Amino acid sequence: MQTAVVMDEATLRRSVMRMAHEIVERNKGSQNIVLVGILRRGKTIAQILRANIEKIEGVTVPCGDIDINFYRDDLTRASDEPVLKRAELPFDITGRDVILADDVLFTGRTARAAIEAIFSLGRPASIQLAILVDRGHRELPIRADFVGKNIPTSRREKIEVHLPPTDDDTLVLLTACTQACE
């Protein structure tokens, strides 16, 4: 396998800062937005966006995270008695502009599941998708509103986002596999 760094820490941080500026501009400020990160690395992206919006606007926007595993349509059934987990956030999303954050947009299935989880919590004014890396290969009609970097890939390549606290470093890797990557 061959691996290349496509975003180092400085590039990644600049991209997320640009995304924060775009979010504030599109929403005419930060007064009605809330940030929701998709677990795992989407949570970190949402937290970085929150810190950047605070630098730009001087206010702290609500920020939470959701686990979308229960809402996925492409996972096998784990048992005859699945554990049902309802999405929860520490704030109300009704009437708010929800900025849904994740690290990589690929087929669109994770984003679809996250949208379903959001709607299980209330009726937002809008849902906007903020993605660090868009790699293409959509299977659903999903597109990101805010993108850190577009990296067109083949099915024999994969994108790996490394962010603390999940990882020890901050970067994005493109790895070429000998066969279709998972």
N, C-alpha and C positions, 0 to 999 in steps of 0.2 A: 504494500500500500504506500502511496505517495501522499504526503501531507504538505500543505502550504498555508502560511499565515495570511489571511485576507484582510483582517482588521487587527491592528495591535491595540494596546490599551488607549493610547492617545486618540487614535482614529475612532474607536468605539465611543469614547466619552464625548468627542466632538459631534458625532452622529446623533447621540441621544440628546445633547444640548440643542442641536438644530431641530430635532423632533419636538422638543419642549417649546421652542419658539413658535413652530408651526401650529402646535396644539393651542397655544394662547392666542395666536393670530386668528385661526379659524373660528375659535369660540368667542372671539371679542372679549378676551380676558379670561379669568379663572373662576369667576364667582359661581358658575353653575356646574363646573366639572368635578367628577370624582374619578379616581384611578383604580383600576382593578387588574391585578396581575394574575396570570394563569400560572398555577404552581407547576413547576419549580422556578425556572429562571425568569419567567414573566413577572413573578413577584419582585425580583431584583430590578428588572427593567422599570417597573412601576415606581419603585422606591427612588431610583435615580432620576426618573422624570419628575417625581414629586420634589426632590431637592432642587432640581434645575428650575422648575416653575416657581418655587419659593425664591430663588435668586432673582428671577426675572420680575415677578409680580409683588414680592414682599409679603405673600400670604401662603399659608400652608393649606393645601387641598386635601380632602379626605382620600385615604389610600388603604386598600384592602386587597385580599387575594381570595381566589376560589380554586377548589379542587374539582376538576370537571370529569373525573373518571366515571362517575355514575351516569353521565350524560353522553358518553361516547357510543358510537354506533359500530365501531370497528374492533372492539375487544371481545374476546371469547368469554363465555359465561364461566365465572370462577367456581360457583357451587350451586346446589339446589336451593340454598337459602342465602341469597346475596344480602350484603349489608347495605342498606339504603342510607346514603348520606345526602342530606339537603345542603345546598350551597348556603353559606352565611356570610354576611358582611357586617362590619360594625357601624354602618350608616344606612340610611334609606336611599334607594336609587330612584324612587318614583319622581318623575319630572326632571331628573338630572341628566346631564350629558356624560355618559359613561365612556371613559377611555379605557379600552380593553388592551392590555399589554402582554406581549409574548416575545420569545426570542427568535423563532424561525417560523415562517409561513411556508407550508409545503402543499399538501393536498387540500387544505381548508377544513378538514374534519375536526381538528382541535378547536378552531375558531367557531365552527358551527355548534359544537358541544358547549363552548363557553357562552355563546349567545343564548342558547337554551337555558343554561344555568342562570344567567342574568334575568331572563324573563320569568324564571320561577320565583324571583325575589321581588318583582314589581314591574312597573311600566316606566322605563326611562324615556326622556325626551328624545334621546338618540344614543346609538352605540357606535363608537368610532374605534377602529382597529389600529393600534400602534405596534409595529413589528420591527425588530432590530434588523433581521435579514429575510428578504423575500427571495426564495430560490426557485419559484415557478412550480410547474407540474400540478396545477389545480385539478381536483376532481369535482369540486363544487363551485358555484358562482360566488366566490368570496374574494374580496380584494382589500388590501390594506389602505387606510387613509393616510397613515404616516409611516414612512419606511426609512430606516437608517441606511441600508445599502441593498440594492438589487444585485444578486449574484446568481445568474442563470447557471443551472447545473444539469448534468445528465443523471439518469437513474443509477449510474455507476459511481456517483459522487455523493458525499454527504457533507453537511455543514455541522460543525460542533462549536457551540458557544460555551466559553468558559467564563464564569463569573463567580466571585466570592459571594456568599459563604459556601456555595455548593462546590466550587473549585478553588484551587490554589492560585490561579492566575486569571488575567482579564484579557481575552483575545477571542478571535473567531478563526477557526481552521476549516479548510476545504480538503477533504480526503478523497482520493480516488481509490475505489475498491476494484478487485479483479472481477467481481460479478456484481449484480444489483445489490446495493446497500440496503440495510433495513432502517 
